Amino acid sequence: MNREEIEALRERVSCAAVLEQAGFAIDLKESTRRALKFRRASEIIIVTHEGRGWFDPLSDAKGDVFGLVEHLDHVGFLEGAGRVADLVGFAVTEPQWQTPRPDQDYDLSLLERWQARRRPWPSSSTWVYLKDERFLPATLLRATIRQDRLREGPYGSVWAAHTDKAGIVTGWEARGPEYRGFASGGTKVLFRLGPDTALRLAVTEAAIDAMSLAAIEGLRDGTVYLSTGGGWSPSTDAALRQMASRPDALLVAATDANPQGETFAERLRALADEVGCDWSRLRPPAEDWNEALKIREKEKRERKEGGVPHSRRPRQGKLRPGEPALDPAGRDAGDPGGVMKD
């Protein structure tokens, strides 16, 4: 197979075709037009560059269609190229987008797009979405807005800023009733809620989960609540290493209670070992922290109405000496006033 034939195959066979043939399915809810997310059990592959590129958000693996076949099938280039050739003409399932993208101001720079949007306010569509659908308390929302972490996105969505160590906005997680994505042209670093000097680093996979854990813990002193935006970019890795390298830092893996969350937690533990900081695992009592918050708020309402629901307790890994646990209400066992109230 000569160079011209290889280039022709690269143009004619999409990475999406390889994944569909291998049993992966597109996760439309977590995909954008520029980044299609495919799942097969706990495996995740993101397809980019109009189907010509891909990367694994849980590792450093990435490349073109030939590299994808080698990655999935553990074969060499020549055998992989033959398998790619077999997919010429394979009909890829085209995703059906239901709503316009909430970040389509392509003529503006990233910072201009962020600054052009208003902060959420009580009764605004974003505020209502976060408070009524996501059950985030008003006190927590006000604290997050004071740190300039949120913006009103189109169509009832919220933009949650990712920033670098200098505080510059590098992109934002966009979430809404029918949309999940990341700012076009942006870079995932970290969503940060809490003081820059905090040594307890609670790492989640989504900004709404970071805010939910902050609500459950009552914006615990000495803690910064972080989100990787569901990925692990080199910028995210560098930011976490810089924060975890400080003396007395504690890296808390507050990722989801599912296989992907466990994979992220293991990466955080490996990072903690490499930089020499303490590590602990904090699992939500539901699949993620927002679900845990919803359950807690619904149980509170039931108690007010006379019901006695079953309480749920977050499952924790090892704690460093002196690290408080959470009680069944979701607050520090030694801090009876630690739960934020709306």
Secondary structure, 3 states (H helix, E strand, C coil): CCHHHHHHHHHHCCHHHHHHHCCCEECHHHCCCCCEEEEECCEEEEEEHHHCEEECCCCCCEECHHHHHHHHHCCCHHHHHHHHHCCCCCCCCCCCCCCCCCCCCCCCCHHHHHHCCCCCCCCCHHHHHHHHHCCCCHHHHHHHHHCCCEEECHHHCEEEEEECCCCCEEEEEEEECCEEEECCCCCCCEEEECCCCCCEEEEECCHHHHHHHHHHHCCCCCEEEEECCCCCCHHHHHHHHHHHCCCCCEEEECCCCCHHHHHHHHHHHHHHHHHCCEEEEEECCCCCHHHHHHHHHHHHHHHHCCCCCCCCCCEECCCCCCCCCECCCCCECCCCCCCCCC
